[in-house]
Amino acid sequence: MKSSGGVSEVDQHTTTLRSQESVLLSAALVAQICEDLQVRVLFIKGPVAVQIGVRPPGDSNDIDVLVEPGKSETVVEGLADRGWKLRSNEVCPPQPIHSVTMFHPQWPTDIDIHFVFPGIEAPPETSFPLLWKHRQEFTLASRPVLGLDRSGATIIQALHALRAPALPKNVSELDYLLHEAAMPSWSEIRDLAADIDALASMKPYLLAAYPQAIEVDFPEVSSDWVQRTTVSAPGVHRLLQLASLPPNRRWPLIRRALFPPRRMFEESNRSLMGVGRVHVLRIRIVRWGSFLRSLPQILREYRTVRNGQGRA
């Protein structure tokens, strides 16, 4: 249909996706892409966790998927062909990288593509097939997708909450798991956690949820898990990464960490796309101020982690 100005009525309107519409539609998109590319993918956390009852009802801001080993780049390329972009990782990321994030300028939702999941110590080549055996079908945006059954979903949700146990949201989600969610049987969750080498990471949850757990000879947690769970200041991970590098490679990373390219701000906050230089400078100043205020805490936690590594 044409308007009086010769422009179709469809052309005169722009459709804006609401956040929850975007979450469901992006899930359907990922499922279709993985089906077309013959890539096994498990949807974790978010809407599927709510559906199976291991996460309290509420809106999600993104979609999380766990992709079979060696195929994450394939999924990234499939999304890139449809206009999605890979978010630049900071040169010194705030935590050890376990996933990559895709975003689209016209979609208000991110897609997090996990190639490992923190707290699962078995290599992906071992853990993914074991989790795949616990797959279960869900429906998102009228499309079937694969997530995890109750035992698998409980492990993922507990590990997610335990990774940053002081965050109010994680406290609430762990409390929900312990007191409101229907729990899998002890044998199911114990066996799967042992098979994927997550018993040590899961210990606080298992001891709180299952009386039988007191009889388990829990292994020691890994240094990676200790680092992820005991460090609250993001700058500590950056310092640890820098300390592991030879001196001649440190300064370029420090410079870029202090003066990240403008696109990193735009990718993390779509509202900043196209803003002027003065606005970007203000953001940099706020960022530097936040770093300086947190510097004493960063140094304290850095020394604690380094001393722990030295004793190990």
N, C-alpha and C positions, 0 to 999 in steps of 0.2 A: 504494500500500500504506500502511495506517495503522499506527502504533505504538499501544501500549496507552494512551498519553496523548492519542490523537486527532490527533497531528501526523504527517504523512507522513514516511517515512524520508528522502526527498529533502530535506525541509525541515530535517532535523537536521544536514545536512552542508553545508559550504561548500567549493567547489572553488577551490583556489589554483593559479593558472597559474605554472608554472616559467618562468624567463627565456627559454630557447630556444624553448619552446612559444609563448610570447607573441610573440617576434620573428617566427616563421613565420606565426602566425595573424593578427598585425597586418598583415603584408605581404599576405596573402590578402584581408584586409578592405579595405585601400587599393586593391588591384587591382580588387575588385568595385565599390567606390564609384566609382572613376574610369571603369570600364566603364559603369555605370549613368548617370553624368553626361556620358558621351562626352567625357572629358578625357584627353588623351594624357599618359602618365606613364612615366618611366624609373626603374627601381630601380638605385641606384648604391651602390658600396661594399658592406660587409656580406656577406650570404650569396651574392649573385650574383657578387661579386668572387671569393669562395672557389671557387665552382663553375667559373668560367672560368679560374681558376688565376693570378690576378694579386694575390691576397692570401693570406697563409699561413693554413692551417686554424686555426680557433679560434672561440670563441663571440662573438656580437655582442650589444651592449646596446641597440641601437635599430635602426630602419629609416630609411634615407635614400632620398628620392625627389626627382627633378627633374621639375617640372611645367611644362607648356607655358605660354608667356607669357600673363599675364592670367587664369590659371585657378587660381592658388593659393588665392584666397579661396573659390572654389567648392568645392575639396577640403576646406578648413578647415570650411566650413559642413556638408558631407556627414559629416565625422567628428563635428562637434558634435551633429548630429542623433542620433548613436549614443552619446552620453555622453562623448565626448572633449572636453577643455578646452584652450584656447589658453594656453600658459605665458606669463606676463607677461614681456615684455622689460624689463630694467633700464632706468631712465631714461637713464643713460649706459652703454650696453652695452660689454662688454669689447673687442669688435671691431666693425667695420662690419657691419651686419646683412645676411646673404645667405640667411637661411632663418627659418622660424618652427617652433616645437616644439609638438606636441600630446601631452597625457598623459591617462591615464584612472586614476581612483583605484583601480580594481580590476585594472589591468594593470601589470606591472612593466617595461613597455617604452615608450620614447618613439617618436614618429614625427616625423622632421625633414623638413619640406616646403621644398625649395630652389626659389627662383625665379631665382637665379643661382648659379654655382659659381665661387668665388674662383680666379683664375688664368686664367679664360677671359675675355678682354677684349672680344670681340665682343658686341654687345647680344643679349639672349635671343631677340629676334625673328629674329636671324640665326643664332645658334649652336644653338638648340634644333632647328630643322628639319634642320640638318646632322648633329647627333647622332642625331636620329630615323632618319635613313637608315642608321645603324649599329646599329639595334636588333636584339636577338636574344632568342629565347624561352628562359625558364628555368622551373623548377618549384619552387614553394615551398608547403608545406602541401598538396601534391597539386593545386595550382592553377597554371595557366600565368601567368607575369608577364613583362614586357618589361624587359630590361636592355640593356647595351651589348656589342658584339662586342669582340674582344681589343684592337683599336687604341683604341676609345673607352674601354674599361674601364681600359686602361693609363694613358691620359692622366688620367683622373679620379683613379686611385690615386696616380699620381706627384705630381699637384698637391696632393692631400691631404697626402701625406708632406712635400712641400717647403714647405708653408705654415708648419709648425712643425718645422724640420729638426733641432732639438736634442732634441726629445722622444724618449726611448728607444724607445717604441712606433713612432714614425715612422721612426726610424733603422732599426729591424728590418724594417719593411715596405718601405722603400726598398731595403734590402739584398736582400730577397727578390725584388723586382722586377728588380734588376740581375743576380742570380746564380742564381736558381732558377726564376723564372717564364719560360714560353715567350714570347718577344718577338714582336710583330708585325713585318712587314717595314718596312724603313726608309722606303720610299716611302709606305706606308699611314699610318704615324704622323706622318711629316713633313707630308704633305698635309692630314690632318685637323687637326693642331695649327696649321698655317698658316691654314686656312679659318676656324677659330674664334678666331683671334688668341691662341693660347696658346704660341707659340714662345718668346717672351721668358721667360715663367714656367717653361717646361719646360726651359730651357737646361741647368741642372746635370745633370738626368737624361739628356737626349739626348746631351750630350758624354760622359757616363760609359758610356752603353749602346751608342752607335753611332759607329764611327770616321768615318763619312761626315759627321757633324754638324759636324766642324771646318771644313767648307767653307761652312757656312750663315752668311749675314749676319744675325745675330740682331738684332731690334729692341731698343730700350731697354725695360726693364720699367716698368710704370706706377707712379705714386706710391702707388696703392692697394695694389699687390702689395708694394712696398718696406715700406710701413707694416705690412702683415700679417705679413711674414716677418722683419723686423728687431726688432720689439717683442715682448719676452717677458713684460713686466709688464702685466697687464690694465689697471691704472690709467692707463697712458699714453694709451690710446684714449679713455678718459673725459675726460682733460685736453684732448686735441686737439679733442674735440667741444665741450667747454665754451668753449675759446678761439675757436671759430668762431661763437659766439652773441653777441648784444648783451648788455651787462652786466645789463640788467633781466630777462633770462631765465635767468641763471646760478644765482642763489641758490635758487630753487625746486628746480632739478635737483640742486644740491649737497645740500640738505636731505634730499631723498628718497633720494639715493645713500647718505648717512650713516645715514638711518633708513628703510630700505625697509619697505614694509608686510609684515605677518606672512605674508601669502599667498605672497610670493615665496620664503620659506624652505620653506613647506609644499609648494609646487609643485616645488621642486628636490630635496626629500627627503621622500618620502611618509611616512616614519616619524615626521616631526615634526607630522603632522596631529593636532590635539587636545591637544598637550602644553601644560603650564602656562606662565604668564607668566615665571616664574623661569627655566625652561629656555630660553625664547626670549631673555631678557636675557643669559644666558650665551653664547648663540650670537652675539649682537650684540657682546659684549665681545671674544670670540675674533676676530671679523671685524675689529673696530677695531684690535686688536693686530697682526693680520696686515698690515693696511694700513700701520700705522706702521713696522713692520719693513721693509716693502718700499719705503717712501717714497723713500729715497736712490736706489734703482735706478730707480724710476718717474721721478724728476726728471732723472736722467742720460739715460735713453732719450728722455724728452720733449724735452730740449734737442737731442739728436742728430737727432731727426726734424724738429724745427722748423728747425734750421740747414740740414738737407738741403732742406726745402721752400723756404727763403729763397734758397738757391743756384739752385734750379730756376726 
